[in-house]
């Protein structure tokens, strides 16, 4: 699922099934990947990812 962060750098995803995922950041080829897990909590915050 491709998303654009706009100016604030915030991403919002809804109705994601529980499980393990990774975020691809396409600032280079191949992209940088960051793993994360969706648990039973209604909201999840990922740590800040600095893009250089």
Backbone as numpy.savetxt, mean C-alpha at the origin, in Angstrom:
# Nx Ny Nz CAx CAy CAz Cx Cy Cz
-4.48 -3.91 -8.19 -5.32 -2.75 -8.19 -4.42 -1.52 -8.19
-4.43 -0.77 -9.24 -3.59 0.42 -9.35 -4.28 1.60 -8.67
-3.50 2.40 -7.98 -4.01 3.60 -7.32 -3.03 4.74 -7.51
-3.54 5.95 -7.43 -2.72 7.14 -7.50 -2.83 7.84 -6.16
-1.70 8.26 -5.59 -1.69 8.84 -4.25 -2.11 10.30 -4.22
-2.19 10.96 -5.36 -2.50 12.39 -5.43 -1.43 13.18 -4.68
-1.75 14.36 -4.18 -0.76 15.24 -3.56 -0.40 14.86 -2.14
-1.31 14.27 -1.40 -1.06 14.00 0.01 -0.34 12.69 0.26
-0.21 11.85 -0.75 0.47 10.58 -0.57 -0.32 9.56 0.23
-1.64 9.71 0.29 -2.48 8.80 1.05 -3.22 7.87 0.08
-3.24 6.59 0.43 -3.97 5.61 -0.35 -5.11 5.08 0.51
-6.26 4.87 -0.08 -7.39 4.30 0.62 -7.92 3.13 -0.20
-7.99 1.96 0.44 -8.52 0.77 -0.19 -9.68 0.27 0.66
-10.72 -0.20 0.04 -11.91 -0.65 0.75 -12.22 -2.10 0.39
-12.80 -2.81 1.37 -13.28 -4.18 1.17 -12.18 -5.13 0.70
-11.02 -5.03 1.32 -9.90 -5.92 0.99 -10.02 -7.18 1.85
-10.03 -8.37 1.25 -10.10 -9.61 2.04 -8.89 -9.76 2.95
-9.07 -10.45 4.06 -7.97 -10.73 4.98 -6.87 -11.48 4.25
-5.62 -11.19 4.61 -4.51 -11.92 4.01 -3.25 -11.10 3.90
-2.26 -11.70 3.27 -0.96 -11.08 3.05 -0.92 -10.45 1.67
-0.37 -9.23 1.60 -0.30 -8.49 0.35 1.05 -7.79 0.26
1.29 -7.15 -0.87 2.45 -6.28 -0.98 2.08 -5.06 -1.81
2.70 -3.95 -1.46 2.51 -2.69 -2.16 3.67 -2.52 -3.12
3.38 -2.27 -4.39 4.41 -1.99 -5.38 4.50 -0.49 -5.60
5.70 0.05 -5.48 5.93 1.47 -5.72 6.77 1.59 -6.98
6.16 2.15 -8.02 6.80 2.21 -9.33 7.57 3.52 -9.52
8.66 3.66 -8.78 9.57 4.78 -9.01 10.79 4.32 -9.78
10.87 3.00 -10.01 11.97 2.40 -10.77 11.44 1.13 -11.43
12.25 0.54 -12.28 11.88 -0.71 -12.91 12.98 -1.72 -12.63
12.76 -2.77 -11.87 11.48 -3.23 -11.32 11.03 -2.35 -10.14
9.75 -2.44 -9.77 9.24 -1.61 -8.67 9.77 -2.09 -7.33
9.75 -1.19 -6.35 10.05 -1.58 -4.97 8.78 -2.18 -4.39
8.93 -3.23 -3.58 7.77 -3.89 -3.00 7.85 -3.86 -1.48
6.70 -3.71 -0.83 6.60 -3.63 0.62 5.48 -4.55 1.07
5.80 -5.60 1.85 4.76 -6.53 2.30 3.92 -5.93 3.43
2.66 -6.32 3.50 1.80 -5.96 4.62 0.70 -7.00 4.75
0.03 -7.00 5.90 -1.00 -7.99 6.21 -2.29 -7.28 6.59
-3.41 -7.75 6.06 -4.73 -7.28 6.44 -5.29 -8.28 7.45
-5.56 -7.80 8.67 -6.10 -8.65 9.73 -7.56 -8.29 9.95
-8.13 -8.68 11.05 -9.54 -8.44 11.32 -9.88 -7.02 11.73
-8.89 -6.14 11.90 -9.16 -4.76 12.31 -9.84 -4.00 11.17
-10.72 -3.05 11.50 -11.41 -2.31 10.44 -10.50 -1.33 9.69
-9.41 -0.87 10.32 -8.50 0.08 9.68 -7.07 -0.40 9.83
-6.24 -0.14 8.84 -4.82 -0.50 8.89 -4.01 0.67 8.39
-2.98 1.01 9.13 -2.04 2.04 8.71 -0.71 1.37 8.40
-0.18 1.65 7.25 1.15 1.16 6.90 2.16 2.22 7.32
3.38 1.79 7.68 4.39 2.79 8.02 4.70 3.68 6.81
5.20 4.86 7.09 5.59 5.79 6.03 6.65 5.16 5.15
6.49 5.30 3.85 7.46 4.78 2.89 8.09 5.97 2.17
9.34 6.31 2.51 9.98 7.43 1.83 10.33 7.08 0.38
10.00 7.96 -0.52 10.30 7.75 -1.94 11.42 8.71 -2.32
12.54 8.15 -2.67 13.69 9.00 -3.07 13.87 8.98 -4.55
